[in-house]
Amino acid sequence: MTAAVSSDAELVRRVLSGEVDAYAGLVVRYRDRFGRFATQLLGSREDAEEALQDAFVRGYRSLARCEDPDRFGSWLFRILVNRCRTHGAKRARRERTIVLDEIALQGAGIDGGTEAAAWREAIDWALAKLDSAQREAFLLKYAEELSYEEMAELTGVGVSALKMRVKRACERLRVMLREVERV
């Protein structure tokens, strides 16, 4: 059976029975989607790649603790979210030692390129300004298109709290993007 047609549960079973190369099938299956999420959440490809690699390694080492191999993707996603939180916290500690000129950063972000590129930069800037809990909830809802119940399962946060985080994130994004639009 090839990795392309094997279920998550089958690949997990094969890895646990000693066929360690079968883990590559799981990596291939989830790498792109999880990589996009980590990049959006952390705002840096380098940090996202580090968090993603860390999540895959931790997932492999802890695979025997995956209680429901059919839901391997959800299990690994929880690991990734935790790794992103850790990497984001480390980056925040590093960045606190650097004095940033917010006005210069905002002005440097939009360089007269295409309107779509300028809006993409504005959106990325606004997302980066959200607190991490709001950014995470917003991305899970709108970038990953998860239901609130799926989000709650992944994050361990209640549905009502997640709804409030998404609502507040949308409100903050609206305000920030209106400000960018006026400039």
C-alpha positions, 0 to 999 in steps of 0.5 A, spaced: 500 500 500 502 506 498 502 512 502 498 516 497 492 511 498 494 509 505 489 512 511 493 516 517 491 510 521 494 505 516 501 509 516 501 510 523 500 502 524 506 501 519 510 506 523 509 503 530 510 496 527 517 498 525 516 501 518 519 508 520 519 510 512 511 510 512 512 517 517 514 520 510 507 519 508 504 523 513 509 528 513 507 529 505 500 529 507 500 535 512 506 539 510 504 544 506 497 545 509 500 546 516 506 550 513 501 555 511 498 555 517 504 556 521 507 561 516 501 565 517 500 565 525 508 566 526 509 571 520 516 568 518 517 563 514 523 561 518 520 561 524 514 557 521 519 552 518 522 551 525 516 550 528 513 545 523 520 541 523 519 541 531 512 538 530 513 533 526 519 530 530 515 531 536 509 527 533 514 522 531 517 521 538 510 521 541 506 517 536 505 511 540 501 516 544 496 518 539 490 515 541 486 515 535 490 514 529 484 516 524 485 523 527 492 523 526 492 530 523 488 533 528 493 530 533 499 533 530 495 539 529 495 540 536 502 539 537 504 544 531 499 549 535 503 548 541 510 549 537 508 555 534 506 558 541 512 557 543 516 559 537 512 566 537 513 567 545 521 566 544 521 571 538 517 576 542 522 575 547 528 576 542 524 582 539 523 586 546 530 588 546 529 591 539 526 598 539 522 599 533 519 605 529 512 603 527 511 609 523 517 607 519 515 600 518 508 602 516 510 606 511 516 601 508 511 596 508 507 599 502 512 601 496 507 603 490 507 596 487 500 593 485 494 594 489 493 587 491 500 586 493 499 592 497 493 589 500 496 583 502 502 586 505 497 591 509 493 584 511 499 581 513 501 587 517 494 587 521 494 580 522 501 581 525 498 586 530 493 582 533 495 578 539 497 571 538 490 568 541 486 572 536 490 571 530 490 563 532 483 563 532 482 568 526 487 563 522 483 557 524 477 559 522 478 563 516 484 560 513 484 553 515 476 554 515 475 549 521 468 549 525 468 552 532 468 545 534 474 543 530 477 549 533 476 547 540 478 540 539 485 543 537 486 548 541 483 546 548 479 553 548 471 553 549 467 554 543 464 561 546 471 563 547 473 562 540 467 565 537 469 572 542 476 571 539 474 571 532 469 577 533 474 581 536 480 579 531 475 581 525 473 588 529 481 589 530 482 588 523 477 592 520 479 598 524 486 597 522 485 596 515 480 602 515 486 606 517 491 603 512 486 605 507 486 612 509 493 613 508 
